[in-house]
């Protein structure tokens, strides 16, 4: 009797990271349930990846638990939580609501995702959260993202402890600023405020990296697929930095 195909559930599937991750996991032979709020964006993604199962759900709401659970009908090998949050300004100017919203999406969303598939996660399963290096290296313009990603890393470590006895591991991937349309929009806003060019802002961001580079969605997708290896068991609870050498502190 043929075994049932293993499934990956990807939240934030229609974003730049999500699309690259979905493509990579499909290439790894996994059935993929793509979760996002926009039905139209999911339909467009499904056209590029035939056989994809789409699930329209708002991960910021508890209603997502039932919606995702209903979309999954096989053993879950991996869940990937990768929704983005707004860049709402520095700690002195960011609206307080942006903080709670970011934590709800990052931390609350991850917990909703895990609870949606808990009974289908088997030994060897992976819980993966896409965070960001701002959780460890605060910046002057993305306070909400920094706070939410710092909390996310703590929650992932707690999940690694809670699921360890079941042979399920939990991981955070922390990219630096990524070369996406979203980053270019942020750079345009910053450029307008300072009266300089967008290219100048992007060059400043590249100079923050020891190799003068921005992270790419394909690099993040590679790191996600790397965690499918059995050898990745030893990484549970840890944060895999994909920040192109931006982090200066130890450890």
C-alpha positions in Angstrom: 0.0 0.0 0.0 1.4 3.4 -1.0 2.1 5.8 1.9 0.3 9.1 1.9 2.3 12.1 0.6 3.7 14.3 3.3 2.4 17.9 3.5 4.0 21.2 4.2 1.8 24.1 5.3 3.1 27.6 4.4 1.6 30.7 5.9 2.3 33.9 4.0 2.6 31.8 0.9 1.9 34.7 -1.6 4.7 37.0 -0.3 8.2 37.1 -1.8 9.6 34.6 0.7 6.4 32.5 0.7 6.4 32.0 -3.1 10.1 31.0 -3.1 9.5 28.6 -0.2 6.4 27.0 -1.8 8.3 26.4 -5.1 11.2 24.9 -3.2 9.1 22.5 -1.1 7.0 21.4 -4.1 10.4 20.6 -5.7 11.2 18.5 -2.7 8.2 16.3 -3.4 5.9 17.7 -0.6 2.2 18.4 -1.0 1.9 22.1 -0.1 -1.0 23.9 1.5 -0.6 27.6 0.8 -2.2 30.0 3.4 -2.8 33.7 2.8 -5.5 36.2 3.1 -6.0 37.1 -0.5 -8.0 34.6 -2.6 -6.8 36.3 -5.8 -3.2 36.1 -4.9 -3.6 32.4 -3.9 -5.3 31.7 -7.3 -2.3 33.3 -9.1 0.1 31.2 -7.0 -1.8 28.1 -7.8 -1.5 28.8 -11.6 2.3 28.8 -11.2 2.3 25.7 -9.0 -0.3 23.3 -10.2 -1.6 20.9 -7.5 -1.1 23.4 -4.8 -3.9 23.5 -2.2 -5.0 27.0 -1.3 -6.3 28.1 2.1 -7.7 31.6 2.5 -7.3 32.5 6.1 -6.2 35.4 8.3 -3.5 34.1 10.6 -4.1 37.1 12.9 -7.5 35.6 13.9 -8.3 32.4 15.8 -10.6 31.4 12.9 -7.5 30.4 11.0 -7.1 27.4 13.2 -10.2 25.7 11.9 -9.6 26.9 8.3 -6.1 25.5 8.2 -7.0 22.3 9.9 -9.8 21.7 7.4 -7.3 22.2 4.5 -4.9 19.5 5.7 -5.7 15.9 5.1 -2.4 14.1 5.4 0.7 13.8 7.6 2.4 17.1 8.1 6.2 17.1 7.6 6.7 20.8 8.0 4.9 24.1 8.8 6.4 27.4 7.8 5.2 30.6 9.4 6.3 33.5 7.3 3.9 36.5 7.3 5.4 39.9 7.3 4.6 42.8 9.5 4.5 46.5 8.8 7.6 48.7 9.2 6.0 51.3 11.5 8.9 53.4 12.7 11.3 53.6 15.6 10.5 53.0 19.2 9.7 56.6 19.9 7.3 57.0 17.0 5.8 53.6 16.2 2.1 53.5 17.2 1.6 51.2 20.2 -1.0 49.3 18.3 1.7 48.4 15.7 3.5 46.5 18.5 0.6 44.4 19.6 -0.4 43.8 16.0 3.1 42.6 15.1 3.2 40.2 18.1 -0.2 38.9 17.3 0.8 38.1 13.7 4.2 36.7 14.5 3.7 34.9 17.8 -0.1 34.4 17.9 0.0 33.4 14.2 2.6 30.7 14.8 0.7 29.3 17.7 -2.5 29.2 15.6 -0.7 27.4 12.8 0.8 24.8 15.1 -2.5 24.2 16.9 -4.2 23.7 13.5 -2.0 20.8 12.6 -1.0 19.4 16.0 -2.7 16.1 15.5 -1.1 15.6 12.1 2.5 16.4 13.1 4.5 13.2 13.4 8.0 12.3 14.5 10.5 14.1 12.3 8.2 17.0 11.7 9.5 20.6 11.5 8.1 23.8 12.9 9.7 26.7 11.1 9.2 30.4 11.8 10.6 33.2 9.5 11.7 35.9 11.8 14.3 38.6 11.2 17.7 39.7 12.4 16.1 42.9 13.9 14.9 40.6 16.7 18.6 40.4 17.8 20.0 43.6 16.3 17.5 46.4 16.8 17.2 49.2 14.3 16.0 52.8 14.4 13.1 52.3 12.0 11.5 48.9 12.6 10.7 48.7 16.3 7.6 46.6 15.9 9.3 44.0 13.8 12.2 43.9 16.2 10.0 43.3 19.3 7.8 40.7 17.5 10.8 38.8 16.1 12.5 38.7 19.5 9.4 37.3 21.0 9.1 34.8 18.1 12.5 33.4 18.9 11.5 32.8 22.5 8.3 31.0 21.4 10.2 28.8 19.0 12.5 27.7 21.7 9.5 26.9 23.9 7.9 24.9 21.1 11.2 23.0 20.7 10.9 22.0 24.4 7.2 21.2 24.2 7.4 19.0 21.1 10.8 17.5 21.7 9.4 14.3 23.3 7.4 13.7 20.1 10.5 14.0 17.9 9.3 17.3 16.4 11.8 20.1 16.1 11.3 23.9 16.0 13.5 26.4 14.2 13.7 30.2 13.5 15.2 31.5 10.3 16.3 35.2 10.6 17.0 36.9 7.3 18.4 40.4 7.1 16.8 43.0 4.8 15.7 41.1 1.7 15.8 42.2 -1.9 12.1 42.3 -2.4 9.5 44.8 -3.7 8.4 45.4 -0.1 12.0 46.5 0.8 12.1 48.8 -2.2 8.9 50.5 -1.0 10.4 51.0 2.5 13.5 52.4 0.9 11.4 54.8 -1.2 9.7 56.1 1.9 12.9 56.6 3.8 14.5 58.3 0.7 11.6 60.7 0.5 11.9 61.6 4.1 15.6 62.3 3.8 15.6 63.9 0.4 17.9 61.4 -1.1 17.6 58.7 -3.8 16.2 55.2 -3.3 19.5 53.8 -4.6 21.4 55.7 -1.9 19.2 54.1 0.8 19.6 50.6 -0.7 23.3 51.1 -0.8 23.3 52.1 2.9 21.4 48.9 3.6 23.9 46.8 1.7 26.8 48.5 3.5 25.4 47.2 6.8 26.3 43.7 5.6 29.9 42.4 5.9 29.6 41.2 2.3 27.7 44.2 1.0 24.6 42.2 0.1 20.9 41.9 0.7 19.3 38.5 1.5 17.2 37.0 -1.3 14.0 35.0 -1.0 15.7 32.1 -2.7 18.3 32.0 0.0 15.6 31.8 2.6 13.8 29.1 0.7 17.1 27.1 0.6 17.4 27.4 4.4 13.8 26.1 4.9 14.5 23.1 2.7 17.8 22.4 4.5 15.8 21.8 7.7 14.1 18.8 6.1 17.3 16.9 6.5 17.3 14.5 9.5 20.7 16.0 10.5 18.8 19.2 11.3 17.4 17.6 14.4 20.4 19.0 16.4 19.4 22.6 15.5 16.1 22.5 17.4 15.3 25.7 19.2 18.0 27.7 17.5 18.0 30.6 15.1 19.6 30.2 11.7 21.0 33.7 10.7 20.7 34.6 7.0 21.6 38.3 7.6 24.6 38.5 5.3 26.9 39.3 8.2 24.9 42.2 9.8 24.8 41.0 13.3 27.7 42.3 15.3 27.0 41.0 18.8 27.8 37.7 20.5 26.5 35.1 20.8 
